Amino acid sequence: MAWTKNVLRVNLTSGTCTKEPLNMDWAKKYIGQRGLATKYYVEECDPKVDALSPENKLIIATGPLTGTAAPTSGRWSVITKGALTGAIACSNSGGFFGAELKNAGWDMIIFEGKSAGPVYLDINNDKAELKDATALWGKSVWDTEDALREIRGDNDIRCASIGQAGEAQVLFAGVVNDKDRAAGRSGVGAVMGSKNLKAIACRGTVGVQVGDPMKFMMAAGACNQILADNAVTGEGLPTFGTQVLMNVINETGALPTHNSADVQFDGASKIGGEAMAAPRESDGKANLVSNAACFGCPISCQRVSQMDPEHFAVKGQPKYHGKEGGLEYEAAWALGAATGVSDLEALTYCNYICNEYGMDPISLGSTVAAAMELYKIGAITDADTGGIALEFGNAEALCKICDQTGRGEGFGKEIGQGSRRMTEKYGHPELSMTVKSQEFPAYDPRGIQGMGLTYATSNRGACHLRSYTVASEILGIPEKTDPLTSDGKAGLVKAFQDATAAVDSMGLCVFTTFALTLDDFAPMVDADLDGDWTAETLLEAGERIWNLERKFNNDAGFTAADDKLPERLLKEAAKTGPAKGKVSELGKMLPEYYELRGWTPEGVPSNETLSRLDL
């Protein structure tokens, strides 16, 4: 059985670490990771709690399939109230940290209170101890990981930490593991920083046991074969990573450009997956060195890059001359198309900065894009920016402001508040491309209608990973739907949301859903865990999790009025591409979605729905 049945409770105020049993009644209803940790969180925290107060809690959670032989079993999550959004936050990461924590014998760590000074949590199997991190405070993620391995005298430990951004309360700071994998969204790193918690260092040698090993290996093997045979998971993602999408989405006319004023970017071909693999004019070498994989992953979509050492951003800075985690699609879009910058090397540097300092590149790039539009209309000037010419397409300005933001310095302090707060301060809130204060990702809802409803209804603020309708609307998975029509999209979004909640809670990567369905996942879960697990029970658990998150947000003060998109997307039609002349039809889709969800017209789960899902 791949629940360890162990929870580590860490009281940062008192400095204590206590082992307690996992609530198995909850585990059987919420699966693990995202779902189970959210259940713990909502039972223990006031929905009105200040995200950056000691009263807020922060949960590190694995899923029951994390650390097993299931494909993509390296996932883990951070669950808290988001510093950026004030909504429920569940930020998912890959790499090797999650599997290490599971191999140490822990399903979950609950952090509560606040330490009087900087600390880190040191885990060696069932032994856990808070240790002084004064010497680590102020260090980057990269330097923190190196220092912890030296302190422990063990190069095999795995670390999750915050960089300077989390310490400086950048509201979109993330928690980074394995130096370039991140629980990046919603400001979970700022919450961690507010608690004076610098890092978790973990070594696990206990192992992970599944319920029926033979049955499990057969089910996992079948899933691995499906993934290998699929064009997306077996060919496209291994070759180009998520960057395979850059030119595809641009041609679709759904690439948000210049702070979403446009839907196509002339420089897209210079910053996509194909460009990363092509030799540079400067030195004849490619930006892309190789692909890489998280724990247990047969897809290997991760990019490993090496910059031109003579590029202005890194010249004379040898620490950036080695091989590091390269651009993924969302980062390349946010730092590139959104800001109008088509310098691939500059974007790679800014991505390094995000990994090094611990920042979400989506919110960072989108916020810089909003600042560039403020600069364009004269709402901010050189006097505000400290002389940085924040013009669309200015690569040097982009690099400077990203570095400032990660350090919490200069105008970077304003960027670090996120685009909603920044644009409100300078009198133009309409220029913030956010939902529930979180910047939306790399798909324009005018060209992909389902994504508009996805962003508007996402429980953690604008997010593509809560309902990736791009799979259906663009890639034809599991079946092709028309991206330019809103018809049927309410049902599509609900189905994706519920299924994704289940997959997230298992401890697997959502990219598996390009090839696998719940019918494929169910045999693995059933062979792993107690009880009878079918596609139907997994989908019901996903729906339960979604409604639990919604109920928390309602109790926190969110209403149907927050299920909205920026006016630009509702009133300013796409100027070019297949979606020319179209706006998002959110107003048509939202009432249908509420009805399918069993919610009131005010967006509140009905008593009947809550009773049916045992909430």
Steps between C-alpha positions, in 0.01 A plus 500: 500500500651828385352722767771505764225594749738748662462876539781721629369804689755777543423785739740773400411716799591236758761325287340156533463218248229245572396182319128427476284247313344587164122539510408195292132590473605820326762321290239267352281796404769743379772257371812697601719801418280783366169360623602360837724793593222743410265308730753531784551867422133603492431309823783676682506854357257790512410594139544866597858450622765742375718295266821651638407472867629233742145366522512382138626146450714358223475134399750297296326192361566193288248274329450125551672434165792737571826304516353184348568341160201683351599722207571865603484414870725784616226753573445686827308814596495803730157581640417822684311825457666680212691819578427631151133408485352451846342184355578136564842423356631165387826532307633182340862406431699209359869415520621260770413665831148355522619143447776552760248623758279201430799263528571658838160373614286817490175575321484858616670777699281763672685820593329730750598816681812705432861453603669780693792479257597322178480120516501199273344159551747212494342159424680167510233232467289514819729754667406864451657805661485877454846652464635852488506651150645841580801427280268398215272804514574730208630217283351399167330165447809375317738600779264371770487152347879487468545619858255245643673213325830620644352538849348152486805349335263321266468578130194276476267716707215678323405857583203732466576862583423865443739754357524873554156551346325298770696679770409840350129408490474517124136401472564250220803339661512121468658203673778350286637146514787335313612852399258537207171328589248716681172524680482833331156657508283703739779620729558185705867602533399830659295308758800278572720808535253667735555208737880541491518153350788490253506139385422133548792259459396137468661156475275198474603135486192330646346421162142503372275194516197447277204279586528239224846527338437263208166653408646847540799436275276362227275807516797739508664319208183533293490876571867539409438332166206728421713805581784374279268437205325839521611774259498771769652316798722269295625742236405869526571563870827302515632680189392860554353500853200723559669746264352290217193721554651843429455505123181290515320741734632803310362364172172430679479870579488442875845614617446796737743769384594846630297456819216335303450797267574254218456126444799430276871572546729567205796366698342169602720294270811647669408380850330162447620142527640490149704817566643349820627201302651705213867615500554860610653747256736623774686178583341225290367320809137429584326644806355154566754247628274207584171396651463364852243326712347522846484193724330207329421696185514335156405825322813706576360839402744700715744725310869539582658811348837670477525868415743681275762617755547821302133601518458835678291347778770256617828636367746501786268288720635143476237356734254533211727338243427140596210270422179601676125445477379646171187678383162336504210633299325702769823671606607571140158651430480715816854630479490518118175553308327678788786753522578502128856371558624252238857459629513129593818536702354787704190290574720209605686728742175627650385139540826425684426797726155360577653166599786658692293754698182290515234680293207404281599600145135521389406768753838669465487535121134597496556765768798642311281510187238702690776735619615540139152605398486744793833638377369524144199711600706717737345377824851416621823668392875461536464676833290207624714225349836638603596571143403159357328557164217250534415492130341203328776299336783638717700190599751685719221668696330163546818344641562793737147508638483122547821511704371791708173319567671186623711707739209717612679815391413818305193494281518124537320550832196622305524212251518259794150600610350348185323681220164559673647693792756676280253618236256614769775709661571677172135556413441242226362176650356408159854417382535210744448169317390306805222294653473508879826703493698225325644560154356272233727284285587468132163442333275786389133431579391678184669232292442205734158552656519218753804657663302814583259298711794303641674817620185659636396202711840374613506466877859621533467797268567496126660167412528273198590188699163479674322434170721470196234524230780577254538122483156473340466838329844502333650150523180296461545304826288304592290641215519813288279795588483836323711758690297789358162388633379514858242228440555199725797655676334511843479121504851467359648725770317321781619161375861616475487666844370192679737259325801725558420531871511121523829471309662774711390317814650167388847656480535480122572757230207648310697456175412130519142598412607570141502121466339345808144515629359421842429152364878459466583652840240304696674157482820653643314669785295188571813282513671753727236591757239348728144511372340474159633769266342547159494778244163600645621520860806700394282745305266536797799572725616764251159666506500490881843666510393772256192584705699498826738758353207706376329491837819624669527788256133590552558501876810716443282762329518408130174515304375459145621856439857366521438249219585759239758587237673830426276734301754498216416139424125560516482821297813537282478254211800308372663701222663218303498126446216247490330670798499845335191690611427271795486569873467254785142377541534449874157648569339222298702216652496591870127447582508162325810406696336590834198289412712198402696538823184498710573851623265792554496790251725674755766233452449324833477118523141413584409309815404208276845499337678524834289214637557280193876545528500463880644846556 
